[in-house]
Amino acid sequence: MFQTRAKADPDRRDTIPSFFEHDPKSPIFRRAFVEAVGTGFLVVAMVGSGIAASKHAQSEPLAASLTVAVSIAGALVGLIVALGKVSGGHFNPLITISQWLSKERGTACTVAYVVGQVAGGAVGAILAALMFGSEMRTDLNIGPSFGGLLSEFVAAAGLMTIVLGCARSTKWETGPFAVGAWLVAAIIATPSTSYANPAVTLAAIFAPGLVGLSPLTAMAFVLVQIAGMFVAIGINKVAYADEMPAAK
């Protein structure tokens, strides 16, 4: 999002590079690799801060949430600024898929990005667990609460509203910082701690500590996150109806 127009993949009907993506003509493998690396580092920050908070701030829930929030938001802003020029700095399948649905990103690129994001996230979670010497989660049968599902729906809708709205903003370069600010607020304000990212959510299956999720909870969260994405797309279309590019 945060864009200039250019020609890219053959199957792209309309190209709007996301965040700082400067050259959508660059090889898909390179861009997907950057998405994998960025998502991996993001998950390392999330899982590592969760493990640290569970060890040092277990009796102070607000301090633990703030620790995780600052770590994730800081890592994400830094990664977008550092690597966004190559791939667009999505590090979140919701952003990639929303561009595909809007015919702003091709199918091949979308698939490569999502695969890279999910794989990178899983590797990041495993690396963080190994760094702290923590065991993987084995609680396979724990399901989400209604409040948790609603929380992830709201968190994803809010995050994607920020991302898509900043894409149309005249101050697009502030987008990464707007996303980071939302994440700090949402992690503290939502009972699910705002995963709002399918790649991060699936990676949490491999994560010990505060941020770990059971497979059942992770899959349920992904479904409501996708629903939240559609709500954000609708909000964006109404808010910026006069500025949306015409479909081809």
N, C-alpha and C positions, 0 to 999 in steps of 0.2 A: 504494500500500500504506500503511501508517501512517494510520489511517483513522477516519472517522465515517461513518455511514450516511445516505444521502439519495436522493431520486428524481432521475433524470437523463434521459438520452436515451430515447425511446420504446421502442427495441429492447433496452434494458438490463433484464435480469431481476433483477439484484442489483447494487447500486452500492456499491463500496468505493473511494473516492477514494485516489489514490496519493500518497505522500509528504505534501505540504502542500496538496493540492488541496482547497480549501474549498467551492467551488460548482460541482458537476458539471452544474448547469443552465445555466451560462454558454455562449455560442455556441461550437459546435465550431470554427468558423474561428478565433476568438480563441485558443482553447487550442492548436490545431494550429500557429498562427502562433508562439506562444510556444515550442512544441516545436522548431520549425524554427530560431528564433533561438538558443535554448539549445544545440541540437546544433551549430549553426554556430560559436558562440563556443568550444564545447568542442573542436571540430576545429581551430580556429585555434590554441588553446593546444597541442594535440597536435603539429600539423605545425610550428608555429613553434618549439617547444622542440626538436623533432627536427632541424630545420635548424640551429638554434643549436648544438646538441650536436655535430652532425656537423662543424661548422666549428671549434669551440673545444675539444672534448673527444674528438676522433676517436681519439686514442691511448690514451684512458682509458675503456674500455667501461663500467665500473661507474659512473663519474662521469656518463657520458652517460645511462645508464639511470636513475640517480637524478634527473638534471635533468628528464627526460621524465616520470618518475613523479610528482614533486612538482608539476610544472606541470599535468598532467592532473588529479590528485586535487584540487589546490587549486581549479582552475577548476570542476570538477564540483560540489564542495561549495558553492562560492559561488553557482553558477547555480541549484542546487536550492533553496537558502535564499532567493535573490532572486526566482525565478520559479515555484517549485513551488506557491505558493498558487493560481496561475492554472490551470496545466495538470497539476500533479502532479509535475512535474520528472522525467519519465522520461528523455528524451534518449537513449533506447535502445529499439529495436523489440522486444527480447526481453521487456522489462517490459510493454510495451503488449500484445503478443501473449499473454503468460502471463495477463494479466487477461482478455483476450477468451476464452481457452480455459477459464477458470474462471467464465465468464459474469458477470464483474464489470465488463465494459466492452462497450458496444455495437459492432456491426460498423462503422457509419458513423464513429464516433469513432476506432475502431482504424485504419481505412484512412486517415483524415485525419491521424492522428498519425504513422503510419509514412511516409506520403508526405512530410509536413513534415520529419520527422527525416532522411530520406535526402537530400532536396533541400537542407536546411540544411547537412548535413555536406559535401556536394559544394561548395557555395558557400564554406564555411569553408576547405576545403582549397585552393581556387583563390585565395582572398584571401590566405592565408598565403604561398603560392608567389609571388604578385605582390609582396607586401610585401618579401620577401627577394630578389626578382629571380631566382628559381630556375626552371629549366625543368621542365615536366611529365615524368612518367615515360613511357618508350616501350618498356620491356622487357615485351612482351606474352606471351612464351612461357615465362616462368619459373614453374615449379610449386612447390607446397609440399612440404616433407619430411614424413615420417611423424611425426617429433618435433614439428614445427610444428603439425600437425593435432591431435595428442594434447594439445599445450600449449593450444591454443585451446578444445578440448573441456573440459579441466580448468578453465581460466580462466573460461569462461562458466558452467560448473556452480557454481564457487565464488562468483562474483559474484551469480548469481541465488539461490543459497542464502542469501547475506547479505541480499539485497533482500527476498525472500519471508519469511525468518525475522524480519527487523526489522518487517515488516508486522504480525506477530502479537505482537510484543514489547510489554510494558507501557511501555517507554521508547521509543516510536516516534519521538520528536523527535530521537533520536540517530542515526537511520537514515542521513542523508546523511554523517555523519562516519564511520560504520561502513563505508559504501561507499567513501569516500575512503581509509580506512586499508587496506582490502582491495586497492584498486587500486595503492597504493604498493608493497605487498608482492608482488602478483602480477606487476606490470610488471618488477620486479627478479628475481623467482624463476622466471619462465617464459621459455623460449627464444623464444617468439613475441612477447614483451613485452605479452601480455594485451590484445588489442584488445577481445574479449568484447562486441562491440556491432556488429551488422550495418551500421548507418548509418555508424559511424566506419570500419569495415572497407572499405566501398565507397568512402567518401571518400578512403581511403588510395591508391586507384588514381590519384588526381589529385595525390598528394603527393610532392614530392621529399624527399631527405634520408633519415634513419634509419627513418622510419615508413612510407615508401612501399611499396606492394604492387603486384604485377602483377595484372591482372584475373583470371587463372586462380587465383592464390593467394587473392585476395580472395573469390571465389565459393566456393572450397573451405572457407575459414575460416567463411564464413557458414553453410554446411551443418552443420559440426561445432558451431558455436555454438548453433544451434537444437537439436541433439541434447543439448548440455549443459544447455540450458534445460529440456528434458523430464526430465532426471535431477534437476535442482534442484526441479522441481515434485513429483516423486516423493518426494524427501527431505523436503520441506515437509509433504506429506500424511501421511507416517509420523510425523514429529516433532510435528505439531500436529493429529493425527487427531481429538481430542476438541473442538477449537476451530474446525474448518472449518465455514463456513456450509452449511446444507443446500441441496441443489440444488432449483430450482423448475421 
